[in-house]
Amino acid sequence: MPDAMLRVVDAVYHYGDDEGKNAVDHVNLTVAPGEFVAVLGRNGSGKSTLAKMINALEKPSSGEIWVNGIAAHDESNRYEVRRLCGMVFQNPDNQIVATIVEEDCAFGLENLGVAPEEIRRRVRQALAQVGMEAYHDKAPHMLSGGQKQRVAIAGVLAMRPKMIVFDESTAMLDPVGRRDVMRVARRLNREEGVTVLWITHFMDEAAQADRLVVMDKGKIACTGAPREVFADVEQVRALGLEVPEMTYLASELRREGVDVPENVLTVEELTEAVCRKYAPPVRVDVRRDDAPQTAASAIAEETACSRRAQIEVKGLSYTYMPGTPFEKLALNDVRLRIDEGEFVGIIGHTGSGKSTLITHFNALIRPAPGTVLVGGKDLGDKSVSLTEIRRTVGLVFQYPEYQLFEETVAKDVAFGPRNLHLPEEEIQARVNEAIAMVGLPEDVKEASPFDLSGGQKRRVAIAGVLAMRPSILVLDEPAAGLDPAGRREMLELIQSIHLAGETVVMVSHSMEDVGRLCDRLMVLSDGEIVLSGSPAEVFSHGDELSKIGLDVPQCARLADELREKGFDMPHGVFGTQDVKRAIVEALKGAR
């Protein structure tokens, strides 16, 4: 066996003829057999390009890449390299090719000419490894995102790879789906000895790796064990990333004089560190109503009585492919109200009906049965102008590249206003205004939207909607797939739009994001709203959220853990600063 499963030697890659800008710039990397390495970096740092070269999907412009001793830079070895090194992409829909799960798992083996009986044996084994054997005869498109991703992994496992590259494979999944995929990867690594290269923007996932490799502008900026890399909070942030939430909270607590170690990574570790150093004076488990109140919730309470409804949903149900074997009830008797000026978060497990619900808000799907009112207008009434409704409700999809189509950014942003038959002068004024609002530079107007980064594409998509001057902005996973800095910028943009007076509805899998930004949360499960209330109210139902595939923010979990240990922690706290203050206060009597 080679001493290295992966060896990257002075690898360079540049797209097209642009030799002046290297996507991968003289990278050297060695990964040992059985190692679990997480690769971090901003969007555009070269992570995915490096992954494609390792999997022989791209050939390096110069340098060498060796996988299990085979030259991946030699095109004649590409099929052998792909057998040795499997790759799981961000979106499983881009990787699943067949109409039945077991047929999809067999696809790679069939292309290698493996005997039919051996194919059947390997497919059964691979599906069992990811817990999907019961779904062997199901249609992949009827599965949840997490289940699809496990099918994609099974298709790779059936090839018997020695190494698997996961390229942002959990970016679009709900919290439980993310944990499931990570659990599969870790088990394969520990029990089967499979080498794992895990590309991610989730710091809590990276913290579980043996080693981190951080890329910046095509180069490796730093590498080391997670505790070593995350210990330097300033360096990590300078690279456009974040440290795990508990690492950051621990650093904030140390500034307040709380004696906790620097290398904390998880809720469990920080709980243990606090309990080891400080003993609670008495066992306290009394519900208190002094949880810190966010500015957003204070404003919401003051104005609730004066608001008017902008969206009302009554008895809404929706079924996909009714009357077929694939019939699926997506929404079941949904009732809700969204008032003018609110910032509402919609959360739920993958496949819970979130996207189906919001596409009713601007009549992309007509309500039947049930009623959807926007500004008092019934969207089921065929006499209601769809143009007027879509000018009122702007919808930004989860994948912005599905929403962009014009030659230049300016033309794409102008498309909506132009279809309103506005004067050219007004169209250009709206384009300039919208591009400025989303924080894009002036010179981007003549660029192709498809040449932009993921974060910039999302900004262009939002600008195209804002140019219509809607009074309601609906966003489906607006920060999914973005690096931490890009995510922060995107959420700040959305918050500024809300503070400017816009009603905002945001679908998200991030409990931290919705908890920080939203006035009110609605929780969907299997097409029904099962919880609704302020973030503090919703997150107080941690056990219920866990059962339906969601989670509470890590800081809320920490507060619950410390309360269980006897510390006097208030209920309803979940923000980093609020939890920090609560811990400092609780420890005053314990020192």
N, C-alpha and C positions, 0 to 999 in steps of 0.2 A: 504494500500500500504506500502511495506517495506520502511524504511528510507534510504536504499541504493539500487540502481539498481544493483550494482556490489560490492562485497566485497571479496577481496583476502586476505587470512590469512596465513602468513608464508609459502607461496607456494614455493616448490622446484621441479625442474624437471631435471633429467639427462638422457641422451640417453643411451640405452643398460645397460651394467653393470658398466659403468664408473661413479662411485659415487664420484670420486675425482674432477670431473669437472662438475659443475652444469650449465646448460643452463639458468635456472631460479633459483636464489639463495636467498631463504628466502624473498620473495617479499610480502609486505603488501600494499594494495591499496583499496581505497573506492571511488566509483563514484556515485554521487547522481542522482536520476531520472531527466531526461531532461538536463543533463550536456553534454557539448561537450568537450571531453578531447583528446588532441593530444599526441601521444606517439612517442618520438624521441630516437635515439641511433644509434650507428655504426652497420654495418652488423655484425651479430653474437652476438649482445648485449642481445638477448633474447626476442625481441619484438614479433616476429611471434610465438615463442613457447608459450609465455604468451597468445597470442590471441587464439591459438588452444586450450589451456586449458580452457579458458573462454567459448569457443564454444563447449566444451566437445569432441573435436576431439582428444585430448590427456588427459590422466589422470595424475594429479600431482603425483610425487614420494612420496611427503609428503605435508601436509598442506591442506587447504580447499579453495574452490572457490564457492561463492554463487551468483546466478543470479536471481534477483527478488525474493529472499528468497528460491530458489530451489538449492539444493546441486549439483553443476556441477561435483564435484569430485566423486559422486556416479554414477556408470555406468548405473544403472537402470533408471536414470533421463535424460539420454543423449538426447532422442528425444524431451522431453519437453523443455530442455534447448535450443536446436537448434531451436525450434519454438519461444521461447522467445527472443533468441539472434541470429540474422542472421549474416552471414559473407560474405564479398565481397573480393575476392582474387585479387592479382596483375594482373594476366593474365586472362581476361574473357574467353579465349578459354579453360581454365582448369575448368571452372564452367558451361559453356553452354553445354547441353547434347542432345537437341532435334534439329530437322531440320527446325522447324517453330518457330517464336518468341513466339506466344501465347502458344504453346505446352511446350516450355521451362519454361515459367512463371508458368504453371500449374503443373509442375513436382513435386514440394514439396507438394503441396496440395493433389495431387493424392496419394502420399505416406502416407499422414495423413488420407486418407479415407474421405475427404470432399466431400459433395454431388456435382454432376456435375453442377447444376444450380448455386450453391454458388461459385464453382471454376470459372465459366465463369464471374460472377459478380466481383470477386476479381481480376481476371486477367485484365479485362477491366480497373478497377480502378487503379491498380498498374501501368499499362502501361501509363495511363493518368498522373499519378503522376510524371513520369520521362520524359514525353513528347514524348513517343514512340508509342502512340496508332495508328498512321498512318502506322506503320510498323508491325502490329500484324500478318500479313500473309506472311511476308518476311522470307527469309532464313538467319539465324544469320551470317553465314560465308560470306555473301555478304555485311555486314554492316561494317562501320568504327570502329576503336578501341574504340572511345568514345561512339558510339551507342551500341556496344556490352556490354560495361561496364554498360550502363544504363539498358540494358535488364537484365544483371546479378542482378542489384539492384532491378529491378521490380520483379524478381523471389523471392528475399528475402522479399520485401514489401508485396507480396501476402500472405505470411505466418503470417502477422500482428505481427511483432516482436515489443517488447518494447525497444530493443537495437540492434544496428548494429555495427559490427566491420569492418572497412575498412582497409585491410592490404595492404598498398602500392598500392591502387587501381588506382592511376593516374600516376604511374611510367612510363608507356609506351605510354602515350597519348601526343598529341600535345597541345600547350598552351590553345586553345579554348576548347578542350576536357577535359583538366584538370579543367578549370573553370566551365564547365558544370556539371561535377560530383560533384565538391565542392558545387556548387550552389544547386544541388539536396539535398545533405547531410545537408546543412545548413537550407534549407526550411523544410525538414522533422524534423529537430531538433527544429526549432523555431515555426513552425505552427502545427506540429503533436505531438510534445512533445517526439519524439523518442530520446533516449539516444545514443550518438555517441562516439565511440572510434576510433580515426583517426590516424593510423600509417603512417608516412610519412618521407621522406628525404627532402621535399621541405619546407624551412623555411617560405616562404610567405604563405603557407597553414597553417602551425602550428600557425602563428601569428593570425589567425582568430578564434582560439579555446578559450574556457573559461579558460582552464588550460592546462599546459604542464606537462608531466611526462617524464623525461629523464633517459634512462636506460644505464648502462655501466657494462659489464661483468656479466650480469645476475641479477644485483641489480638496485634499483632505486637510481640514483646519486643525483637528485634534482627534485623538483616539485614547481610549482607556476604559477601565471598568466604570459602570454607571455612577457609583459613589464618587469616584475621582473626578469625572467630567462634570457632574451636577454640583459638586462642591463649589465650583467657581461660577456663582450665579451671574456675575457681571459679564464674564466671557461668553456664557451661553446666550444671554440676552443680546449681546453685541452681534452675535451670529444670527439674530432674527428668530431665536427659539425661546423656549421657556424651560424652566426646571419643573419637576413634578410638583403638584400643588402642595404636598406635605413638606417637601424640601423648602419651598418658598415660605410656607407658614412657619416652619422651624426657624428660618433665618429672621423672620419678623419677630418671633417670640424672643430670640436671643437679644435682639435690640432693646427689648423691654425688660431685659434682665432675667428672663426665664432660663434656667439651666437645662437645655436640651442639646443633644449632639448635632453636628453639622451634616452628617451623612444620612439623615433620615430620608426614606423614600416612600413609605406607605403609611396608611392610617394606623395599621396595627403597630408599626414601629414607633410612631409618634405617641400613640396611646401608652405603649409600654414604657417609653422614655419618661413621660410625665409621671406615670404611676410609680416608677422606680425611684424617682427623685423626690416626689411630693406625695404624702399620704393625706387623703381627704379627712378633715377633722370629724365629720359626721356623715352618715348615710342620708342623702337628701334626694327625694324623688317627688318633688312638688311642682305641678305645672304653674309656670309663671307667665304673666302677660306683658313682661317687660322686654320682649324681644325687640332688637333694634328695628326701626321702621325706615324703609328706604324712601328716598325723595319721591320716587315714582308712585309708591303706594300711598304716600301722604297726599300727593296731588290728586290721585284717583279718588280717595275718600272725600276730598273737599268738593270735587266737581261731579261726583256720581249722580247727584240729584238733578243737575242741570243738563246732563248729556241727553242727546237723542240717539235712537238706534240707527246705525248705518247698515248693519246686516242682521237679518232675522231669519232663522231656519226653524221650520216647524214640521215635525213628522217626516223628515227626509230619509228615504231608503234608496239604495241603488244596488243592482245585481249585475255582475259581469257575465256575459254569455248565457243568458237565461235559456232554459230548455235544452241545454247540451250537457254532456258528461262533465264538462269543465265549469258548470255553473258555480258562481261564488258570490255570496252576499258580502258586499264591501261596506255598506252603511245600513244601519238598522234603527229607524225611528229617531234620528238625531234632532235635537232641539237645542238651539243656542241663540245668543244675542251678543252682538259686538257694537259698542257705543262709540260715538264720535270722539276722536282723540285718544282712544285706548291703544295700548300696546299689548296684544294678546299672543301668548305662546300656545302652540298646539303640539303636544308630545304624544308619543305612543310607539309601540314596538313596530318593527318593519312589517308592513302588510296590515296595519291596524285600520287603514282607511283615511289617513291624513291627506295624502295627495288627492284622493278621490273627492274628499270633502271640499278642499279649497278650489278645485277646478269647477265646482258648482257656483262659486262666488262671482265669477265673471261669465257664467253661462257657456263655458266650454262643454259642460254637460248640463243639459236641461233637467230640472227637477221633475221626477216622476217615479213613484208617488212622493208627495210632500210639497212643501212650499219654501222658496227662497226669496226673500225680499231684500233689495238693495236700494237704500234711500226711499223705501216705501213702494218701489216698483217690483211687481211680481215677475220673476224671470221665467215662469211657466206660461206667461201671457205672450202669445206669438206677436201681438201688436207692439210689444216693448222693443225699442231699438237696441240691438246688440252693440252697435257702434257706441251708443251713449253709455251702455253698461260697462263696456271695456275701456271707455275713457274714464269712467268713475273708479273702476277696480283694476289696478295694474298688477299683473301676475308675473313674477320672476321664477323661472323653473329651476329645478335642482341642478341640471346640467346646462350651463349657459351656452355651451357650443351648439346646443339644439335650438337656441333662440336667435343665434347670429347667422346672417346669410349674405350680407352685402359685401361689396368690394372694399369699402373703407369704413372706418368707425363713424365718420360723419354721416355717410349715407345710411348706415344702419340705424343710428339714433334718429335720423330724419324720417325714417320710413313711416312711423305712426302719424306724426303731424302732417306729413304729405298726404296721407290717406284721409285726413280730415279736410283736405282741400283748402288749407290755409294759405295766405299770401307767402311768397318765397321769403320775404323779409322777416315775417313772423316765424317761419320754419327755422331759418338760420339763427334767429335770436334764441329760440327754444333749444336748439342743438348746443349752442355755446353755453347757455345757462345750465343745461343738464350735465354736460361734460365737466363744467367747473364744479357743480354740486357734488359729483362723485369723486372729485379729487384727481382726475386724469390731467396730464400736462397738455398744453395747447397743441404741441406737435404730433400728438397721437391721432389727431383727426383724420389725417390722410393715410394712416397705417392700416393694413389689413387686420380685422379683428382676430383672424385665425393665427396671426403671428404673435399674439400677446400671451402673457402668462395667465394661469388660471384665475388669479385674483383680478387681473385687469379685464379679462373677459366678463367676469361677474359685474364689474363696475360698468362696462359698456352695456350689458343687458339691463342693468338697473337704470342707466341713463336713458336708454330707449323707452323705458316705461315712464320715467319721470318727465320726459319731453311731452308726454300726453297730458301732463298735469292732473294725475288722478288724485282723488281725495282719500283713497284707500290703497295701501301698498301691501301686497301679499307675497311673501317670500318662502320658497320651499328649500330648506337646507342651504341657506345662502353662504355659509362658511365651510361646508363640507369639502374636504380635500385641500384646504388651504393650510400653509404653514402657520405657526403661532403668530408671527408678526402680521402676516396677511389676514389672518382671522381677526386679530385685534383691530386692524385698520377697517376691515369690512363691518364689524359690529359697531365701531365708533361712527361710521358713516350712517348706518341704519338708525342708530340712536339719535344722531343729529337731524335726520329726516323726521323722526317722530317728534323731537323737541320743536321742530319748525311748525308743528301743527298737524302733521299727517297721522291718520289712523294706520297702524301697522299690525299685520298678522304674520307671525313667523313660525314656520314648522322647523323643528330642530330635534336632534338626538342628544344635544349637549345640555345636561341639566344645569351646569354652571352658567351657560349663556342665557338661558331663559330665566333662570333665577335672578341674574343680575339685571336684566333689561326689562322684563315684562311686568305689567301691572297685574295680570291675571293669566292663569294657565288652565287649559282644557286638556284632559287626558283621554285619549281614545284607546279602546281595546276591542278587537274584533268588531269594528264598525259602530261601537256605541261609546258615548261619553260616560265614563265611569267616575270621574272626579273633576271638579271645577272649583277654582278659588284662587286666592293669592298664592304666590310661590311658597310662602311660609306654611300656609294651610295644606297645600298639596304635598309638600315634602315631609309633613308630619305623618304621612301615611307610607312610611318607608317599606313596610312589609307588603302592603298591597301593590306598590309600584314594582317591587322585586318580582312578585308573582306574575306580572303581566309584561315582563321583559325590560323594565326600566330600572332606574337607580335614583338615588338622591345625590346631590353634590358631595364630594369627598369631605368637605369641611363640616357638612351636616352630619355625616356618618361619624366623624371624629367627636363632635359634640355629643352625639348619642352614646358613643362608646365611653366617653369620660363620665357622662351622667350615670351610666350603668355601673361604673366603678365607684360611684359615690360622690363625685364632684358636683358642686352646685352650678350646673350649666343650664341656662334658660332654654326653653323650647322655642323652636321657630327660627334659629339662627343658621345661616348657611353660607354667607359671604365670608371671604378670607379675613377682612378687617374686623367684621363683627365677631367672628369666632375668636380671633386673636384677643380682642378686648374682653370677651367673655371668659377666656381661659385665664388671662392676667387677673381679672377680678376674682375668679374662683380660687386662684392659688394664693391670694393674699392671706387667707386664713389657714392655708396649708403649709406655709413656710416656717 
